[in-house]
């Protein structure tokens, strides 16, 4: 079973393209310590079934998934159509 982590913040690049704006995701582990990893490592962890990420929005748990099957891969919530709008709404790490 994959380790699960709640995403509470992101780090942004200077890109104007929504699907290229996230460089890192971060949060707190079960002991309260902070964690932060690159988007690429998060994508690899998801695709290898080693890591799972989620976020809380309006009292609901939303799974973070990998998008961009025909181009550059990026993270987004399962609720977002194409752009990672839910993640981009999080504060900076």
Backbone atoms as SQL, in Angstrom:
CREATE TABLE atoms (id INTEGER PRIMARY KEY, chain TEXT, resi INTEGER, resn TEXT, atom TEXT, x REAL, y REAL, z REAL);
INSERT INTO atoms VALUES
  (1, 'A', 1, 'UNK', 'N', 0.845, -1.190, 0.000),
  (2, 'A', 1, 'UNK', 'CA', 0.000, 0.000, 0.000),
  (3, 'A', 1, 'UNK', 'C', 0.888, 1.251, 0.000),
  (4, 'A', 2, 'UNK', 'N', 0.494, 2.228, -0.742),
  (5, 'A', 2, 'UNK', 'CA', 1.260, 3.467, -0.872),
  (6, 'A', 2, 'UNK', 'C', 1.130, 4.328, 0.379),
  (7, 'A', 3, 'UNK', 'N', 2.204, 5.042, 0.706),
  (8, 'A', 3, 'UNK', 'CA', 2.161, 6.009, 1.798),
  (9, 'A', 3, 'UNK', 'C', 1.304, 7.187, 1.367),
  (10, 'A', 4, 'UNK', 'N', 0.470, 7.708, 2.277),
  (11, 'A', 4, 'UNK', 'CA', -0.429, 8.812, 1.954),
  (12, 'A', 4, 'UNK', 'C', 0.013, 10.094, 2.647),
  (13, 'A', 5, 'UNK', 'N', -0.067, 11.201, 1.905),
  (14, 'A', 5, 'UNK', 'CA', 0.338, 12.502, 2.422),
  (15, 'A', 5, 'UNK', 'C', -0.673, 13.564, 2.030),
  (16, 'A', 6, 'UNK', 'N', -1.005, 14.423, 2.987),
  (17, 'A', 6, 'UNK', 'CA', -1.886, 15.548, 2.687),
  (18, 'A', 6, 'UNK', 'C', -1.043, 16.715, 2.176),
  (19, 'A', 7, 'UNK', 'N', -1.439, 17.275, 1.056),
  (20, 'A', 7, 'UNK', 'CA', -0.757, 18.428, 0.474),
  (21, 'A', 7, 'UNK', 'C', -1.384, 19.692, 1.047),
  (22, 'A', 8, 'UNK', 'N', -0.549, 20.516, 1.690),
  (23, 'A', 8, 'UNK', 'CA', -1.017, 21.745, 2.325),
  (24, 'A', 8, 'UNK', 'C', -0.468, 23.001, 1.666),
  (25, 'A', 9, 'UNK', 'N', 0.584, 22.847, 0.835),
  (26, 'A', 9, 'UNK', 'CA', 1.208, 24.011, 0.224),
  (27, 'A', 9, 'UNK', 'C', 1.932, 23.602, -1.056),
  (28, 'A', 10, 'UNK', 'N', 2.282, 24.585, -1.866),
  (29, 'A', 10, 'UNK', 'CA', 3.036, 24.340, -3.091),
  (30, 'A', 10, 'UNK', 'C', 4.111, 25.409, -3.245),
  (31, 'A', 11, 'UNK', 'N', 5.101, 25.113, -4.070),
  (32, 'A', 11, 'UNK', 'CA', 6.072, 26.122, -4.497),
  (33, 'A', 11, 'UNK', 'C', 5.841, 26.347, -5.980),
  (34, 'A', 12, 'UNK', 'N', 5.928, 27.596, -6.382),
  (35, 'A', 12, 'UNK', 'CA', 5.599, 27.964, -7.754),
  (36, 'A', 12, 'UNK', 'C', 6.840, 28.341, -8.560),
  (37, 'A', 13, 'UNK', 'N', 6.756, 28.091, -9.865),
  (38, 'A', 13, 'UNK', 'CA', 7.783, 28.557, -10.793),
  (39, 'A', 13, 'UNK', 'C', 7.336, 29.922, -11.315),
  (40, 'A', 14, 'UNK', 'N', 8.099, 30.502, -12.185),
  (41, 'A', 14, 'UNK', 'CA', 7.733, 31.781, -12.775),
  (42, 'A', 14, 'UNK', 'C', 6.912, 31.653, -14.046),
  (43, 'A', 15, 'UNK', 'N', 6.494, 30.434, -14.400),
  (44, 'A', 15, 'UNK', 'CA', 5.770, 30.202, -15.655),
  (45, 'A', 15, 'UNK', 'C', 4.370, 30.806, -15.610),
  (46, 'A', 16, 'UNK', 'N', 3.913, 31.238, -16.761),
  (47, 'A', 16, 'UNK', 'CA', 2.540, 31.724, -16.894),
  (48, 'A', 16, 'UNK', 'C', 1.564, 30.588, -17.199),
  (49, 'A', 17, 'UNK', 'N', 2.074, 29.423, -17.541),
  (50, 'A', 17, 'UNK', 'CA', 1.232, 28.275, -17.870),
  (51, 'A', 17, 'UNK', 'C', 0.880, 27.520, -16.595),
  (52, 'A', 18, 'UNK', 'N', -0.410, 27.364, -16.327),
  (53, 'A', 18, 'UNK', 'CA', -0.859, 26.736, -15.085),
  (54, 'A', 18, 'UNK', 'C', -0.241, 25.370, -14.854),
  (55, 'A', 19, 'UNK', 'N', -0.143, 24.537, -15.892),
  (56, 'A', 19, 'UNK', 'CA', 0.363, 23.178, -15.697),
  (57, 'A', 19, 'UNK', 'C', 1.882, 23.139, -15.509),
  (58, 'A', 20, 'UNK', 'N', 2.562, 24.293, -15.625),
  (59, 'A', 20, 'UNK', 'CA', 4.007, 24.362, -15.381),
  (60, 'A', 20, 'UNK', 'C', 4.357, 25.198, -14.155),
  (61, 'A', 21, 'UNK', 'N', 3.362, 25.651, -13.416),
  (62, 'A', 21, 'UNK', 'CA', 3.614, 26.576, -12.314),
  (63, 'A', 21, 'UNK', 'C', 4.028, 25.912, -11.015),
  (64, 'A', 22, 'UNK', 'N', 3.759, 24.631, -10.827),
  (65, 'A', 22, 'UNK', 'CA', 4.077, 23.959, -9.561),
  (66, 'A', 22, 'UNK', 'C', 5.432, 23.272, -9.675),
  (67, 'A', 23, 'UNK', 'N', 6.337, 23.581, -8.744),
  (68, 'A', 23, 'UNK', 'CA', 7.646, 22.930, -8.725),
  (69, 'A', 23, 'UNK', 'C', 7.754, 21.919, -7.584),
  (70, 'A', 24, 'UNK', 'N', 7.106, 22.198, -6.459),
  (71, 'A', 24, 'UNK', 'CA', 7.154, 21.337, -5.275),
  (72, 'A', 24, 'UNK', 'C', 5.769, 21.302, -4.626),
  (73, 'A', 25, 'UNK', 'N', 5.514, 20.231, -3.881),
  (74, 'A', 25, 'UNK', 'CA', 4.340, 20.161, -3.013),
  (75, 'A', 25, 'UNK', 'C', 4.844, 19.866, -1.612),
  (76, 'A', 26, 'UNK', 'N', 4.055, 20.236, -0.617),
  (77, 'A', 26, 'UNK', 'CA', 4.484, 20.017, 0.761),
  (78, 'A', 26, 'UNK', 'C', 3.318, 19.894, 1.708),
  (79, 'A', 27, 'UNK', 'N', 3.638, 19.542, 2.942),
  (80, 'A', 27, 'UNK', 'CA', 2.618, 19.399, 3.968),
  (81, 'A', 27, 'UNK', 'C', 3.262, 19.033, 5.291),
  (82, 'A', 28, 'UNK', 'N', 2.484, 18.361, 6.152),
  (83, 'A', 28, 'UNK', 'CA', 2.979, 17.888, 7.443),
  (84, 'A', 28, 'UNK', 'C', 2.727, 16.395, 7.534),
  (85, 'A', 29, 'UNK', 'N', 3.685, 15.676, 8.154),
  (86, 'A', 29, 'UNK', 'CA', 3.496, 14.243, 8.344),
  (87, 'A', 29, 'UNK', 'C', 2.693, 13.985, 9.617),
  (88, 'A', 30, 'UNK', 'N', 2.459, 12.723, 9.932),
  (89, 'A', 30, 'UNK', 'CA', 1.620, 12.374, 11.083),
  (90, 'A', 30, 'UNK', 'C', 2.223, 12.815, 12.413),
  (91, 'A', 31, 'UNK', 'N', 3.558, 13.017, 12.467),
  (92, 'A', 31, 'UNK', 'CA', 4.211, 13.496, 13.687),
  (93, 'A', 31, 'UNK', 'C', 4.256, 15.025, 13.747),
  (94, 'A', 32, 'UNK', 'N', 3.745, 15.696, 12.734),
  (95, 'A', 32, 'UNK', 'CA', 3.729, 17.154, 12.718),
  (96, 'A', 32, 'UNK', 'C', 4.924, 17.779, 12.031),
  (97, 'A', 33, 'UNK', 'N', 5.864, 16.955, 11.564),
  (98, 'A', 33, 'UNK', 'CA', 7.026, 17.478, 10.851),
  (99, 'A', 33, 'UNK', 'C', 6.668, 17.864, 9.424),
  (100, 'A', 34, 'UNK', 'N', 7.354, 18.856, 8.910),
  (101, 'A', 34, 'UNK', 'CA', 7.079, 19.320, 7.555),
  (102, 'A', 34, 'UNK', 'C', 7.793, 18.452, 6.528),
  (103, 'A', 35, 'UNK', 'N', 7.179, 18.285, 5.368),
  (104, 'A', 35, 'UNK', 'CA', 7.799, 17.601, 4.238),
  (105, 'A', 35, 'UNK', 'C', 7.569, 18.448, 2.987),
  (106, 'A', 36, 'UNK', 'N', 8.458, 18.281, 2.022),
  (107, 'A', 36, 'UNK', 'CA', 8.364, 19.006, 0.754),
  (108, 'A', 36, 'UNK', 'C', 9.152, 18.211, -0.274),
  (109, 'A', 37, 'UNK', 'N', 8.539, 17.902, -1.427),
  (110, 'A', 37, 'UNK', 'CA', 9.237, 17.180, -2.491),
  (111, 'A', 37, 'UNK', 'C', 8.941, 17.839, -3.830),
  (112, 'A', 38, 'UNK', 'N', 9.783, 17.543, -4.796),
  (113, 'A', 38, 'UNK', 'CA', 9.568, 18.091, -6.133),
  (114, 'A', 38, 'UNK', 'C', 8.343, 17.438, -6.769),
  (115, 'A', 39, 'UNK', 'N', 7.766, 18.168, -7.703),
  (116, 'A', 39, 'UNK', 'CA', 6.636, 17.617, -8.443),
  (117, 'A', 39, 'UNK', 'C', 7.059, 16.330, -9.166),
  (118, 'A', 40, 'UNK', 'N', 8.269, 16.306, -9.711),
  (119, 'A', 40, 'UNK', 'CA', 8.746, 15.128, -10.436),
  (120, 'A', 40, 'UNK', 'C', 8.816, 13.899, -9.530),
  (121, 'A', 41, 'UNK', 'N', 9.327, 14.056, -8.292),
  (122, 'A', 41, 'UNK', 'CA', 9.392, 12.926, -7.363),
  (123, 'A', 41, 'UNK', 'C', 7.995, 12.472, -6.953),
  (124, 'A', 42, 'UNK', 'N', 7.081, 13.419, -6.792),
  (125, 'A', 42, 'UNK', 'CA', 5.698, 13.069, -6.452),
  (126, 'A', 42, 'UNK', 'C', 5.059, 12.284, -7.596),
  (127, 'A', 43, 'UNK', 'N', 5.284, 12.726, -8.822),
  (128, 'A', 43, 'UNK', 'CA', 4.739, 12.029, -9.986),
  (129, 'A', 43, 'UNK', 'C', 5.297, 10.607, -10.061),
  (130, 'A', 44, 'UNK', 'N', 6.603, 10.464, -9.899),
  (131, 'A', 44, 'UNK', 'CA', 7.222, 9.132, -9.916),
  (132, 'A', 44, 'UNK', 'C', 6.638, 8.244, -8.825),
  (133, 'A', 45, 'UNK', 'N', 6.470, 8.784, -7.628),
  (134, 'A', 45, 'UNK', 'CA', 5.906, 8.014, -6.518),
  (135, 'A', 45, 'UNK', 'C', 4.490, 7.552, -6.786),
  (136, 'A', 46, 'UNK', 'N', 3.682, 8.420, -7.396),
  (137, 'A', 46, 'UNK', 'CA', 2.299, 8.057, -7.735),
  (138, 'A', 46, 'UNK', 'C', 2.303, 6.977, -8.814),
  (139, 'A', 47, 'UNK', 'N', 3.070, 7.190, -9.884),
  (140, 'A', 47, 'UNK', 'CA', 3.088, 6.242, -10.999),
  (141, 'A', 47, 'UNK', 'C', 3.646, 4.879, -10.593),
  (142, 'A', 48, 'UNK', 'N', 4.530, 4.847, -9.594),
  (143, 'A', 48, 'UNK', 'CA', 5.093, 3.586, -9.099),
  (144, 'A', 48, 'UNK', 'C', 4.286, 2.992, -7.943),
  (145, 'A', 49, 'UNK', 'N', 3.124, 3.597, -7.653),
  (146, 'A', 49, 'UNK', 'CA', 2.253, 3.129, -6.566),
  (147, 'A', 49, 'UNK', 'C', 2.943, 3.097, -5.215),
  (148, 'A', 50, 'UNK', 'N', 3.889, 4.022, -5.005),
  (149, 'A', 50, 'UNK', 'CA', 4.591, 4.122, -3.725),
  (150, 'A', 50, 'UNK', 'C', 4.041, 5.248, -2.863),
  (151, 'A', 51, 'UNK', 'N', 3.498, 6.287, -3.493),
  (152, 'A', 51, 'UNK', 'CA', 3.003, 7.464, -2.779),
  (153, 'A', 51, 'UNK', 'C', 1.598, 7.823, -3.256),
  (154, 'A', 52, 'UNK', 'N', 0.805, 8.354, -2.336),
  (155, 'A', 52, 'UNK', 'CA', -0.505, 8.909, -2.655),
  (156, 'A', 52, 'UNK', 'C', -0.588, 10.269, -1.983),
  (157, 'A', 53, 'UNK', 'N', -1.178, 11.211, -2.691),
  (158, 'A', 53, 'UNK', 'CA', -1.341, 12.553, -2.163),
  (159, 'A', 53, 'UNK', 'C', -2.808, 12.939, -2.249),
  (160, 'A', 54, 'UNK', 'N', -3.214, 13.771, -1.297),
  (161, 'A', 54, 'UNK', 'CA', -4.586, 14.263, -1.283),
  (162, 'A', 54, 'UNK', 'C', -4.585, 15.662, -0.691),
  (163, 'A', 55, 'UNK', 'N', -5.697, 16.344, -0.864),
  (164, 'A', 55, 'UNK', 'CA', -5.882, 17.642, -0.230),
  (165, 'A', 55, 'UNK', 'C', -7.307, 17.699, 0.300),
  (166, 'A', 56, 'UNK', 'N', -7.522, 18.558, 1.265),
  (167, 'A', 56, 'UNK', 'CA', -8.851, 18.757, 1.827),
  (168, 'A', 56, 'UNK', 'C', -9.409, 20.063, 1.279),
  (169, 'A', 57, 'UNK', 'N', -10.653, 20.011, 0.827),
  (170, 'A', 57, 'UNK', 'CA', -11.302, 21.213, 0.306),
  (171, 'A', 57, 'UNK', 'C', -12.786, 21.134, 0.647),
  (172, 'A', 58, 'UNK', 'N', -13.270, 22.152, 1.330),
  (173, 'A', 58, 'UNK', 'CA', -14.678, 22.214, 1.724),
  (174, 'A', 58, 'UNK', 'C', -15.116, 20.963, 2.492),
  (175, 'A', 59, 'UNK', 'N', -14.241, 20.478, 3.366),
  (176, 'A', 59, 'UNK', 'CA', -14.567, 19.323, 4.185),
  (177, 'A', 59, 'UNK', 'C', -14.489, 17.986, 3.466),
  (178, 'A', 60, 'UNK', 'N', -14.003, 17.975, 2.236),
  (179, 'A', 60, 'UNK', 'CA', -13.903, 16.732, 1.474),
  (180, 'A', 60, 'UNK', 'C', -12.441, 16.428, 1.162),
  (181, 'A', 61, 'UNK', 'N', -12.133, 15.144, 1.052),
  (182, 'A', 61, 'UNK', 'CA', -10.800, 14.704, 0.669),
  (183, 'A', 61, 'UNK', 'C', -10.765, 14.527, -0.838),
  (184, 'A', 62, 'UNK', 'N', -9.783, 15.158, -1.474),
  (185, 'A', 62, 'UNK', 'CA', -9.656, 15.115, -2.927),
  (186, 'A', 62, 'UNK', 'C', -8.303, 14.501, -3.278),
  (187, 'A', 63, 'UNK', 'N', -8.306, 13.484, -4.092),
  (188, 'A', 63, 'UNK', 'CA', -7.090, 12.787, -4.500),
  (189, 'A', 63, 'UNK', 'C', -6.306, 13.642, -5.505),
  (190, 'A', 64, 'UNK', 'N', -4.981, 13.631, -5.359),
  (191, 'A', 64, 'UNK', 'CA', -4.089, 14.288, -6.315),
  (192, 'A', 64, 'UNK', 'C', -3.655, 13.230, -7.322),
  (193, 'A', 65, 'UNK', 'N', -3.773, 13.557, -8.615),
  (194, 'A', 65, 'UNK', 'CA', -3.455, 12.599, -9.663),
  (195, 'A', 65, 'UNK', 'C', -2.436, 13.180, -10.635),
  (196, 'A', 66, 'UNK', 'N', -1.903, 12.319, -11.494),
  (197, 'A', 66, 'UNK', 'CA', -0.966, 12.733, -12.536),
  (198, 'A', 66, 'UNK', 'C', -1.761, 12.976, -13.811),
  (199, 'A', 67, 'UNK', 'N', -1.517, 14.118, -14.443),
  (200, 'A', 67, 'UNK', 'CA', -2.165, 14.465, -15.709),
  (201, 'A', 67, 'UNK', 'C', -1.088, 14.682, -16.770),
  (202, 'A', 68, 'UNK', 'N', -1.531, 14.884, -17.993),
  (203, 'A', 68, 'UNK', 'CA', -0.604, 15.145, -19.092),
  (204, 'A', 68, 'UNK', 'C', -0.091, 13.887, -19.743),
  (205, 'A', 69, 'UNK', 'N', -0.960, 12.925, -20.056),
  (206, 'A', 69, 'UNK', 'CA', -0.479, 11.654, -20.607),
  (207, 'A', 69, 'UNK', 'C', 0.205, 11.780, -21.968),
  (208, 'A', 70, 'UNK', 'N', -0.076, 12.843, -22.712),
  (209, 'A', 70, 'UNK', 'CA', 0.509, 12.984, -24.050),
  (210, 'A', 70, 'UNK', 'C', 1.563, 14.086, -24.114),
  (211, 'A', 71, 'UNK', 'N', 1.889, 14.651, -22.976),
  (212, 'A', 71, 'UNK', 'CA', 2.877, 15.717, -22.927),
  (213, 'A', 71, 'UNK', 'C', 3.607, 15.674, -21.600),
  (214, 'A', 72, 'UNK', 'N', 4.022, 16.832, -21.134),
  (215, 'A', 72, 'UNK', 'CA', 4.701, 16.911, -19.851),
  (216, 'A', 72, 'UNK', 'C', 3.723, 16.571, -18.732),
  (217, 'A', 73, 'UNK', 'N', 4.120, 15.672, -17.858),
  (218, 'A', 73, 'UNK', 'CA', 3.250, 15.258, -16.757),
  (219, 'A', 73, 'UNK', 'C', 3.268, 16.314, -15.652),
  (220, 'A', 74, 'UNK', 'N', 2.135, 16.468, -14.975),
  (221, 'A', 74, 'UNK', 'CA', 1.992, 17.409, -13.878),
  (222, 'A', 74, 'UNK', 'C', 0.944, 16.890, -12.908),
  (223, 'A', 75, 'UNK', 'N', 0.880, 17.496, -11.736),
  (224, 'A', 75, 'UNK', 'CA', -0.086, 17.112, -10.714),
  (225, 'A', 75, 'UNK', 'C', -1.307, 18.008, -10.769),
  (226, 'A', 76, 'UNK', 'N', -2.464, 17.425, -10.460),
  (227, 'A', 76, 'UNK', 'CA', -3.710, 18.181, -10.324),
  (228, 'A', 76, 'UNK', 'C', -4.646, 17.377, -9.442),
  (229, 'A', 77, 'UNK', 'N', -5.706, 18.009, -8.970),
  (230, 'A', 77, 'UNK', 'CA', -6.692, 17.254, -8.196),
  (231, 'A', 77, 'UNK', 'C', -7.597, 16.498, -9.165),
  (232, 'A', 78, 'UNK', 'N', -8.207, 15.438, -8.671),
  (233, 'A', 78, 'UNK', 'CA', -9.105, 14.669, -9.521),
  (234, 'A', 78, 'UNK', 'C', -10.345, 15.474, -9.908),
  (235, 'A', 79, 'UNK', 'N', -10.609, 16.589, -9.218),
  (236, 'A', 79, 'UNK', 'CA', -11.768, 17.432, -9.527),
  (237, 'A', 79, 'UNK', 'C', -11.500, 18.446, -10.631),
  (238, 'A', 80, 'UNK', 'N', -10.227, 18.757, -10.860),
  (239, 'A', 80, 'UNK', 'CA', -9.884, 19.772, -11.859),
  (240, 'A', 80, 'UNK', 'C', -10.015, 19.194, -13.268),
  (241, 'A', 81, 'UNK', 'N', -10.506, 20.011, -14.230),
  (242, 'A', 81, 'UNK', 'CA', -10.620, 19.520, -15.605),
  (243, 'A', 81, 'UNK', 'C', -9.248, 19.294, -16.247),
  (244, 'A', 82, 'UNK', 'N', -8.471, 20.335, -16.452),
  (245, 'A', 82, 'UNK', 'CA', -7.146, 20.214, -17.065),
  (246, 'A', 82, 'UNK', 'C', -6.065, 20.895, -16.236),
  (247, 'A', 83, 'UNK', 'N', -6.320, 22.099, -15.799),
  (248, 'A', 83, 'UNK', 'CA', -5.338, 22.862, -15.019),
  (249, 'A', 83, 'UNK', 'C', -5.400, 22.474, -13.544),
  (250, 'A', 84, 'UNK', 'N', -4.280, 22.608, -12.838),
  (251, 'A', 84, 'UNK', 'CA', -4.242, 22.252, -11.410),
  (252, 'A', 84, 'UNK', 'C', -4.764, 23.379, -10.520),
  (253, 'A', 85, 'UNK', 'N', -5.979, 23.823, -10.762),
  (254, 'A', 85, 'UNK', 'CA', -6.510, 24.996, -10.063),
  (255, 'A', 85, 'UNK', 'C', -6.623, 24.793, -8.562),
  (256, 'A', 86, 'UNK', 'N', -7.036, 23.592, -8.116),
  (257, 'A', 86, 'UNK', 'CA', -7.136, 23.345, -6.671),
  (258, 'A', 86, 'UNK', 'C', -5.770, 23.486, -6.009),
  (259, 'A', 87, 'UNK', 'N', -4.738, 22.882, -6.595),
  (260, 'A', 87, 'UNK', 'CA', -3.401, 22.980, -6.027),
  (261, 'A', 87, 'UNK', 'C', -2.885, 24.414, -6.076),
  (262, 'A', 88, 'UNK', 'N', -3.146, 25.118, -7.164),
  (263, 'A', 88, 'UNK', 'CA', -2.679, 26.506, -7.276),
  (264, 'A', 88, 'UNK', 'C', -3.359, 27.422, -6.268),
  (265, 'A', 89, 'UNK', 'N', -4.475, 26.989, -5.700),
  (266, 'A', 89, 'UNK', 'CA', -5.157, 27.755, -4.661),
  (267, 'A', 89, 'UNK', 'C', -4.549, 27.605, -3.284),
  (268, 'A', 90, 'UNK', 'N', -3.572, 26.692, -3.131),
  (269, 'A', 90, 'UNK', 'CA', -2.906, 26.485, -1.840),
  (270, 'A', 90, 'UNK', 'C', -1.847, 27.557, -1.613),
  (271, 'A', 91, 'UNK', 'N', -1.508, 27.794, -0.344),
  (272, 'A', 91, 'UNK', 'CA', -0.452, 28.782, -0.052),
  (273, 'A', 91, 'UNK', 'C', 0.929, 28.274, -0.442),
  (274, 'A', 92, 'UNK', 'N', 1.879, 29.199, -0.476),
  (275, 'A', 92, 'UNK', 'CA', 3.270, 28.850, -0.782),
  (276, 'A', 92, 'UNK', 'C', 3.906, 28.109, 0.387),
  (277, 'A', 93, 'UNK', 'N', 4.782, 27.166, 0.069),
  (278, 'A', 93, 'UNK', 'CA', 5.558, 26.439, 1.089),
  (279, 'A', 93, 'UNK', 'C', 6.704, 27.305, 1.551);
